């Protein structure tokens, strides 16, 4: 099975980051991680990386509720950055509010909406989707 | 006045028998007519003034009535009166007593009389008359009584009616629940009623020394001046406004004021009439209501916020716990092989369920502008029915359905699905242990609602014990493996969200009937 090179997690919750990383390791999901604690931090760093064309993540797991810059604001900013590489974005949130789910559908570059908690099966499904594309 | 003058002069006529004085009180044309027609002046006056004369000769015991007197009594002209007959016309009671006394006094004490009393005429009519009597004295002895008889019925009735109307009006003014006042053109309070005094705290005497300007809230004076001017100029004849006054304690009072201007017959402004309705209490309670509303809105917001916290924060903690347990299972499988780990797992899973349920309920309650649509009840029921057909077959449940295919209700399809399924599965779940479930479904209609009746013949619920808890969250009443105690709670919320309500009847070991009121679609 193919493996993702770099996976990016944007989430303010350290427990989720710990768990997600461990799950990814266990499921042999990716070679390396990139972790940002909020949207602003992610934008700042990704902008630099994308302009240099180096170490760009293939997949982003994006939380919605974060301090400083939340997931929606991140998406609005992110779509303005030019990229030569396809980056698949998944929203991973504990919100089961239909309003949030519908809002996610309005972003073209968002592939799916995943409700926390994530499990090994979730990661396997994602891996299949991303590597097949 | 004219009558009085006439009568006084007439008295003189009797005494002097001199008709020239009478000429003086009639104008020339009348006199000419009289002369031309040679009508007896005396008769003329009697007729015109509706005045008759009479005379009682004490020595001869004879009574004479003039023809006008007979007319007033409505007796024929050849009628021959006596004292007894004369008295018999007076209305018993005050009238008869008054005349008897006056007549007796006239003869015995030689006092004249002039009274207004009532007679009953020969044809049975009640009539007000003015009776005047005067004693003719010879040698210090009364020899005759002469007098006048005047029909004052119409005049008396009119003035009595007027007096009645005035009494009524002044009573209305005095006892009206609304404050009423008469104000002169300079703004002085001329007269006020009780209600006005209650509103303002001033006595009538106190307010009469003040003007409306003295008790008007300074900020509302300008509009009053303008309105007054417009009324005085004849641009408008009344004006209505919500305004503030100051009561005796100089506290602000809110009122509804209605003022109109009163003009005399030649159009001159005379005074203003004001009606002042005290709105202070209404304003106060309005304020209370709006405060309550604000509190409620605030609480609703907090509730929404609470729902949000449940939805996001609580869920995220649960998600983390669940994820960590998964990792522990994979990373440290040896730590899971004990009695405790499965219990922790179970606790976390229950936490997740609780959060999910809370979320569902919160979602129903906070959803504004719920999109309801017309739903054919029978069609919808059949769909729900087919989705649990396996369960029905397996449990050998016997269902009779009698739903009018024309019934269309107002609702949210997803809610109605959930409602129907919940009641059906409950009825099957809580059947009597040793026999298959039996369910009867009927509909009734009243004006606003369609009542869906779901009757089972199952275990029933002791409503005395559990009635108030039946639709509560996490309440179970049966020892059933699937009892979660959330179904009825959510169902009730859903029914209420689409404008309906649920009623229940139940007897232990006989069964339960739920009456689900759903809004008729119009």
Interface residues (C-beta under 8 A of the other chain):
Chain A: X13 X15 X16 X19 X20 X22 X23 X26 X65 X94 X95 X96 X97 X98 X116 X117 X118 X119 X120
Chain B: X308 X311 X312 X313 X315 X316 X318 X319 X320 X322 X323 X324 X326 X327 X330 X331 X356 X359 X363
